[in-house]
Amino acid sequence: MHANATIVVLGHSSIYLYYGCATSCGLAHQISDLYAHMRFPQPLLLFSLLGLAACQPDLNSGPRVDFVASSRFTTGNRRLTTPGDTVATRIYAEAEKDSRLTRMLITAEYQPVPEGIIYPQVGYVEGDQPTFKLTYLDSTFETVARFTTEFAFQSVQPTRTTPGKETWVYEATDTNGNTGKRSFFLRLGRTDSLYIYHSYRVGLQAPTPDNAARRSYLALRSGLALPKFTVRTAPQNTDAQQLIDLVYVPNVTTGPGLATPANSRAKLPDNRWPIKRQTRIRRTTLNETTFTTLTTTTQLTAAFAAGTQFTDSTYTGAVTKNQVIAFRTPENKTGAILIEDIIATPTPTFILQVRVTK
């Protein structure tokens, strides 16, 4: 799926399309400067408001929040069939008369946690396991009338790779402190839930300065590939930052590679990302065939132990197709990554297969 996030600002009579960084700190300023810096030859009509999906009606006072319905966008509950799939959503929020929108919050709650877990042999009860809530987007707006009466946001977001349920909640707040919200849940089942390792396939995209929606930050244990606006700055995004083990690092000269958050090539300054996960990565002599034989904790641990340190211990250098990289997370979970493919166009993307101990 196309990965650009879209911020839409709706004026009195027109709908404008604006590609940019949907972040908790920068979004309000970008929106407030939009009209002054408009370069479009004409307003770009993005969607008809007739396509709104009005689910979960709320009779209480507060902003109106709706999903935009189409064959592409998710508007209701779904059962997933592919681990690590993506879903596209488009949300529209409108303030009540005489009020303004002040905040848009998008969260995902995972039940159980998105990492692989070892299930009990007997006595398993759904809902008894730990949960995790991820703040996907938290944006505040300046209360300027022409910019904050209406708001729309589109994104392509990751889904879980482990079996379980995730609930996405979209909540708008207005100047009176009232809220309006919509939600849906996604459920994934897997036939290999009892394996002692977790496996998944995921796409990791090259970051660009002008597109904060690309999923360039990977949490190895869960398989969640997150966009920049989810992990952008602490303390607002600290919980999300603490999931991230690897970052896609472009290099037009030598070719793209992978780096841990501590590596300078990841460009994650300490003032925005002060606490970085210390995941270790190692070079191996394994290939696509031998990767498939890694099916036990002992084998995955041995692959890491036999690996050698990269020239820069926190950066792989340019990776190649069918290369296998071993890793160990701060929680002492060991695994291996197969570079299944390196896609150059239209969006540079690594296709990765990952196996990690639970």
N, C-alpha and C positions, 0 to 999 in steps of 0.2 A: 504494500500500500504506500501511496505517496505520504511523506512524513512531515511536510511543512505544517507548522501550527499557524493558524490564522487569527489575528485579532481584528475584529470588525467594530468600527465606531459608527453609530447611526446618528445622523444629524436630524434636523427638523424635517427634511423632505428627501434625503438621499442616504444611501448605504455605501460606505466606503470600505475598501479592502486594504488592509495594512499588514504586511509581513514584518514581524519583528519579534523582539524578545519579551515573552510574557513572564516577567519576573516580579517577585514581591516588592523589589525596590524600584525597578526601572519602568514598570508598565505605566504608572500614572503619568510620569513625565513624558514618555513617548506619546501617549494619547493626547496630552495637553498641547504638545508641539505639532500634532499631526496636521492641523489646518494651516499653520504657518509655513510648513515645509512640504505641502502637497505638490507632487510633481506629475500627478496623473493628468492626461489630457481631458479626461471626463470621468465622472463618478462611475465606479465599477459596481454594478448590481450583483451582489453575491448570492442572494437567495430570496425566495418569496416567503413572506411570513405566513402564507397559507399552508406551508408544509410543516408547521409546528405540531409536535406530538404532545398532546395534553394528557399526561399521565398523573396519577396521584393528586387529584385536585385538592387544593387547600383553601378552605373558606376563611382562614384567618387573614388579618390584615398583614400586608407585606409585599415584597416584590413578586412579580410573576416570573416563574422560571419554567422553561419548556425545552424539550429536545426537538431538534429539527428532523423531520422524518424524510427518509429517502431509502432507496435500496442499498445505499452504501453505509448509512449511519446506523449505529446501534441506538435504539430508543427504549428497549425493554429487556427483561430477563432472558438469558441465553445459556444453553449448555454448550460448552466448548468441546471440540473434538481434537484439536491440535495443541499440545503443550507449547507455551511461549508464543501463541498467535498474537496478532494485534487487532484492536477494534478501533474504528473511527467514530467519533462523536462530534456533534455540533450543538452547542447550547446557546439559548437566547434568554436574556433576562431584561425585564422592564420594570422600572420603578413606578409606584403608584403616583397619582397626581399630587403635586406639591412636595414630592420627596425626590431624593437622588440616590443612586447606587453608590455605595462606599467600598464594597468588598466583594470579591468572588473567590470562593474557597472550593477546591475539588480534592476529595480524599478517597482513598481506597482502603478498605479494611479486609484483611486476609484471615480466613478461618479454615484450617489452622494457619500458623505462620507460613510465609511463602517458601521457606527453606525446606529441604527434605527432612522428614522425621522418621524415626523407627517406631512403627506401630506396635502396640502390645499384642501378644499372642491371643489373649482373651480379654474381655471386658471393655472393648473399645466403644466409646459413646461419642457420637459427633457433637461438637460444641464444648467438650471438656478440655480441649487442647488450648495452648496459648494462642493469642491472636496478635496481629500487628496492624497498626494504622499508619498508612503512608500519606503525607501531604503532597499531592501531585502538583497543585498550583494554589498559591495564596497571593492574590493581587488586591491592592488597595487603590482607590481612585480619588483624584481630587474632585471636590464637590462643585464642579463647574457645570452649569445647567446644560449647555449644548453638548457636552460630552458624556454625561453620566445618567441620563434618563433611560438609555437603552445600551445593551452590551451583548456581543456575540463572540463566541470562542470556539475554534475547531481544532481538534488534535487527533493524532493516531497514537494510541497508548498501548503499552505492553500488557499482556495478561500472564497469569501465573503459569509456571511449568510443573508445579507439584499438584497432586490431587487436592481438591477442596473448593472453597467458595470465596469469592471476593465481591464486596459490595462497594459500588462507586456512588458517591453522594456529591451533588452539585448544589451549592448553597450561596445565595446572594443576600447581602445585607444592605439596608438603606439608612438614610440619615436619621430616621426615627428609632433605629435599633431593631426594626422588624426584619425577619428573614423569610425567604421563600426557598424551597428546595425541591429537587427531583433526584431519583436514584434508580439504579437497576443492579441486579447481581448477575455474576457469571459463575458457572460451576464447571469444573473439570474433573473427569475421572480417568484413572490410569490403571492398566492391568498389571503394571510392574511395581505397585506400591510397596510390596514386601521385600523388594531388593534391598541389599545393604548399601547400595550406592544410588545416587540420583543422577539421571542423565537427561540431557535436553539439547536442542538445537536452537540457535539464536542468531539473529543478524545484528551486527554492531556497526553503526554508521559513522562516517567521518564528520567531525564537528566543523562548523564554519562560523565566522564572527557574526554573520547576519541572519543566522537561523538557529534559534535556541531550542527548536523542537526536535532536532535530530537526536536519536537515541544512541549516544556515544559513550555512556558510562555504565559499566557492567558489574552487577553483583553476582559473583561466581556461585555462591551457595544456592541462591534462589533462581538465578537465570533472568532476573529483571534487568532489562536494558533501559536506562532512564535518560530523559532529555536534560539539557542544561538548566532549564527553568525549574526543575524539581530539585536540583542539587546545588543551586547557584551560590548561596551564601549562608553563613552561620550568623546568628543562631536559628534563623527561621527554618533552615533546611538541614539542621544538624543530624536529625534521625536518618534522613535519606543519604546524607554524605557518609554516614557510618556503615552503609551497606556496600559501598563501592570498592571494588578490588582492582579493576583495570579500566583504562581509558584508551580509546582509539587515538593514535597520534599520526597525523598525516606527515608525509615528507615527499615533496615533489622530486627530489634528487635521487634518493636511495630507495624509496618505496615506504608504504605505511607500516607501522608497528604497534605494539601494545606497551603501555607503561603503567606502573602503579601510581596512585595519587601523589606519592612523595617525589616522583621524578619531575624535574623542572620542565620537561617537554609537555607534561600534562597541563601546564599553565594554570595551576590552582594555587593562588597566593595564600599565604598564611592568614592574612586578615579576613579572607572570605571562607577559607577552608582550613581552620587551625589544627584540627585533629584528623590525621590521615591514617587509614588502615595500613598496617604493615604486612601485607600479603607478600610472600616470597615466590619468585618465579625462577625456573631453571630450564636450561636447554636439555633436550634428550635426543637420543638416536632412534627413537621410535618413529614409525610411519603409520599410514592409514590402516594397514593390515594389523599391525601389532597393537594399535590403539583399541581395536575391537576386542582384544583378548583381556583387557583390563576390567575384570568383573568382581574382584574381591578387594577388601581393604588392604590385605597384604600386598597385592599386586600394585595397587595405586600408590601405596607407601613406598614400595621398592622402586617404582618409576621415579619418584621424587628423590629418593636417596641416591639413585644412580645418576641423576642429572648433574649437569655442571653449570656453574654460574655464568650468566651473560657478561660480556665485557663491562657493561653498566648493569649492576645487579638489579636495578629497578626498571630496565627497559630492554625489550627483546631485540631492538634493531629492526630492520626490515624483515618481515616474515614472508614465508613462501607457502604455496599451496601444499597440503599434506604434511606440513611441519607439526610436530607435537611438542607442546610446552607443559611442563609439570608445575604444580603450584601447591602451596600450603598456606591456609588462611590463619589469621590470629587466633581462631578457635581451635587450631590444630586439625582442621579438616583438610584432607589431601585429595588432589585430583589431577586431571590432565585435560588439555585443550587440544583439539585437532583443528587446524586451519583447513576447513573443508573447501572453501573457495574464497577468492578475492575479486570482488566485483568492482569495476572501474566506473561504469556509467549506468544510469544517469546519476545515481547517488553512490559514491564510493562506500562499499560495505564489506565487512568480513562476515562470512558465514562460518560459524563456529559450532563444533560439537564438544560438549563438556560432560565429563564424568567426575563426580565428587562424592566423597564419603559422607554419610548422614551423621 
